[in-house]
C-alpha cells in the first residue's frame, strides 16, 4: 500500500490533536495533582515500612550478638543521623 505523503501528514495531525486534547483534559480535571498526591502517599508508606523493618533487623542483630557475646558495630539508624538518613555523595 503506497499512500501519499499528505495521508501521513493528516494522520499525524489527527494523532497530535487527540493527544493534546487528552493532555488538556487530564490537566483540567486535576489528574496530575491526584497522581502526585498518591505517589507521595505511597512513598511515605514505603519509607515507614522500610524504617520499621530496619529497626526490627537492628534489634534482632543486636539480640543475636549479645546472645553470642559478640561486639557488634551497627551503623546508626537513619532517624538518628543528622542528615536525615541520606548519604552525602563523595566530593
N, C-alpha and C positions, 0 to 999 in steps of 0.2 A: 504494500500500500504506500503509494507515494503522495503525500499530502503537500499542498503548497505551504510556503513559509507563513502566510497570513493565518492559516489554520492554527499553527503552533503559537503564534502571537496572540490570537484570540483566546486560546485555551489558557495561556499563561496569564493574560489579563483577568480572565474569569477566576482562576485559582487565587490570584493575588487579591482580588476584591473579596472573595469568600473568606480568605484568611484574615484580611483586615477587618471585615465585619465581625468575625469570631473574636478577634482580639478586643475590638471596641465593646462588644457585648460583655466579655469577661471583665474588662476594666469597669464598665458601668455598673455591673452587678456586684462588684466587690470581691470577685473570685480570688484575686491575688492576695488581698488582705487576709481573707479567710485561710488560704493555704499557708501564708506566712505565720499566722497565729497557730495553726495546727502543728506546723513543723517546730515552732518554738516550744510548744507544749510537749511534743514528743521528745525533743532534745532534752528538756528539763527532766522528764520522767526517766529517760535512759541514764542521765547523769546521776540521779538519785539512786537508781538500781546499781549502777557501777560503783558508786561510793559505798553503798551498803555491802555489796559483795566484797570489795576490798577491805572494809573494816572487819568483816567476818573472817576473811582469809588471814588477815593480820593477827586476829585473836587466836585462830587455830594454829598458826605457825608459832606464835609466842607460847601457847599452851604446850605444844609438842616439844619445843626447845626446852622449856622449863622442866618438862617431864623427863627428858633425857639428860638434863644438866648441861646443855649446850648454850653458850653465849651467842645470842642471835643479834645481828646488826640489821635491823629492818629500817628502811627509809621512812621518813615521817609521812603521815597521812596528808593527802592533798589539802585538806582543810586546815592543817597545822602550818602550812607553808605561807610565807609572806607574799609570794607571787600568785596566790590563788590556785596553786596546784599545776601551774603550767610551766614547763621547762622553757628557759630562755634560750634562743638559738645561739650557737657559738659565734663569736666575732672574729 
